[in-house]
Amino acid sequence: MSVKELQATLEILAKVKSDAAPGDRWKEALNKIAAHISQLFKVTEREVAILLRTDDGNHLKFVFPLALSEGPNSFPLASPSVAGEVTKAGRGVVDNVFAQTKHLSFYERMKLEGPKAGPIQKMLVAPLRGTGLPLGVIEVSRKGADAAAAGPDFTQQDLAVLTEIGAAVVPCLQQLKPKIL
């Protein structure tokens, strides 16, 4: 599926399926976005994360994986995190030595079902730019026991593709986004 096809699918979901419960449409949109990204970058859906700025503008909250979206799983935008820096700067990051980068490792220790256990070794992060403040980020990670086991390095071309996906999905995310906090 191309980015334009993903965008068209999300537009249909946002506009045409208005009879479905808003929460169901939101989850379906997140699942479609994550499935597209995981297929494109050859990672598991557990290695895709979407974090959005909370309604107060001061925190980032996991909205995908859905297991992390439950509860208060948010952190201050000012905390030392790659997601926070990308949100504030509005520029993406390719980090192929992520295991050595200072970050909020707490979320890596949360047990999610599925394959690809281990710490995040490599990460690709693109901003989600909406109207007004940046909306948040999309992260793609490669997990494994070490960098070699995690898979190939991310490239600047990968970042360009993820940034394009981010720009394409923002209108749907803004339209369907529930109150975050």
C-alpha positions in Angstrom: 0.0 0.0 0.0 1.4 3.4 -0.9 1.3 6.5 1.4 -1.5 7.9 -0.8 -3.5 4.7 -0.4 -3.0 4.8 3.4 -4.1 8.4 3.5 -7.2 7.6 1.4 -8.1 4.7 3.7 -7.8 6.9 6.7 -9.9 9.7 5.1 -12.6 7.1 4.5 -12.4 5.9 8.0 -12.6 9.5 9.4 -15.4 10.7 7.2 -17.5 7.8 5.9 -17.5 5.5 8.8 -18.9 8.1 11.1 -21.6 5.7 12.3 -18.9 3.6 14.1 -18.0 4.5 17.7 -15.3 7.2 17.8 -13.0 5.0 19.9 -13.3 2.1 17.5 -12.4 4.4 14.5 -9.5 5.8 16.5 -8.1 2.3 17.2 -8.7 1.2 13.7 -6.8 4.2 12.3 -3.8 3.6 14.7 -3.8 -0.1 13.7 -3.8 0.7 10.0 -1.0 3.2 10.4 1.1 0.8 12.5 0.5 -2.1 10.1 1.6 0.0 7.1 4.7 1.2 8.8 5.7 -2.3 10.2 5.3 -3.8 6.7 7.2 -1.0 5.0 10.2 -1.1 7.5 10.0 -4.9 8.1 9.5 -4.6 11.8 6.9 -5.9 14.1 4.0 -3.7 15.1 5.5 -3.8 18.6 8.4 -1.9 17.2 6.1 1.0 16.0 5.0 3.7 18.5 2.9 6.8 18.1 3.1 9.4 20.8 0.9 12.5 20.9 1.1 15.7 22.8 -1.5 15.8 25.6 -4.3 18.4 25.6 -2.4 20.5 28.1 0.6 20.6 25.6 3.1 19.6 28.3 3.3 15.8 28.0 3.7 13.1 25.4 1.4 10.1 25.7 1.7 6.7 24.0 -1.4 6.1 21.8 0.2 3.1 20.0 0.9 0.3 20.8 -2.6 0.1 22.2 -1.4 -1.7 25.3 0.7 1.4 26.2 -2.2 3.7 25.5 -4.1 2.4 28.5 -3.6 4.3 31.7 -1.4 7.3 32.3 1.6 6.3 30.1 2.8 9.8 29.5 5.9 11.8 30.3 6.8 15.4 30.5 7.8 16.9 27.1 10.7 18.5 28.9 12.1 15.1 30.1 15.3 13.8 28.3 13.7 11.8 25.5 14.2 11.5 21.8 10.5 11.8 21.2 10.3 15.0 23.2 13.3 16.5 21.3 11.8 15.6 17.9 8.4 17.0 19.0 10.0 20.3 20.1 12.4 20.7 17.2 10.0 19.4 14.5 12.9 17.5 12.9 13.3 13.7 12.7 16.1 11.6 14.0 18.0 8.5 12.8 19.7 6.8 15.7 21.5 3.5 14.9 23.2 3.5 18.4 20.0 4.1 20.4 21.0 1.6 23.1 23.8 4.1 24.0 21.6 7.2 23.8 20.2 8.6 27.0 16.4 7.9 26.9 13.4 6.9 29.0 14.1 3.1 29.1 11.2 2.4 31.5 8.8 1.8 28.5 11.2 -0.8 27.0 10.8 -2.9 30.1 7.0 -3.1 29.8 6.0 -6.5 28.5 4.1 -6.5 25.3 2.9 -9.7 23.6 4.7 -10.9 20.5 8.2 -11.5 19.1 11.2 -9.3 19.1 12.2 -9.0 22.7 15.2 -7.1 23.9 16.2 -3.5 24.2 15.8 -1.0 21.4 19.0 -0.9 19.5 18.1 1.4 16.6 15.4 4.1 16.3 13.8 6.2 13.6 11.7 9.1 14.8 9.6 11.5 12.6 7.5 14.5 13.8 3.8 14.7 13.4 3.2 18.3 12.4 -0.3 19.5 12.6 -1.9 23.0 12.8 -0.5 24.9 15.8 1.8 23.0 18.1 3.5 19.8 16.8 1.1 16.9 17.4 3.7 14.3 18.4 5.9 11.6 16.8 6.0 8.3 15.1 8.8 6.0 16.2 10.1 2.9 14.4 12.6 0.8 16.4 14.6 -2.3 15.9 14.9 -4.4 19.0 17.4 -7.2 19.8 20.1 -8.5 22.0 22.6 -6.3 20.2 22.8 -4.0 17.2 23.5 -6.9 14.8 20.6 -9.0 16.0 18.3 -6.0 15.7 18.6 -5.8 11.9 19.8 -3.3 9.4 20.6 0.4 10.1 18.0 3.0 9.4 18.9 5.6 6.7 18.1 9.2 5.9 15.9 7.9 3.1 13.9 5.9 5.7 13.5 9.1 7.7 12.2 10.9 4.6 9.6 8.1 4.0 8.5 8.1 7.7 8.2 11.9 7.6 6.0 11.6 4.5 3.8 9.1 6.3 3.6 11.3 9.3 2.4 14.3 7.2 -0.1 12.1 5.4 -1.7 10.7 8.6 -1.9 13.9 10.7 -5.2 15.1 9.4 -6.9 11.8 10.3 -5.2 11.7 13.7 -6.3 15.3 14.4 -9.9 14.5 13.4 -10.3 11.3 15.3 -8.1 12.0 18.3 -9.9 11.5 21.6 -9.2 13.7 24.6 -5.7 12.6 25.7 -5.5 14.0 29.2 
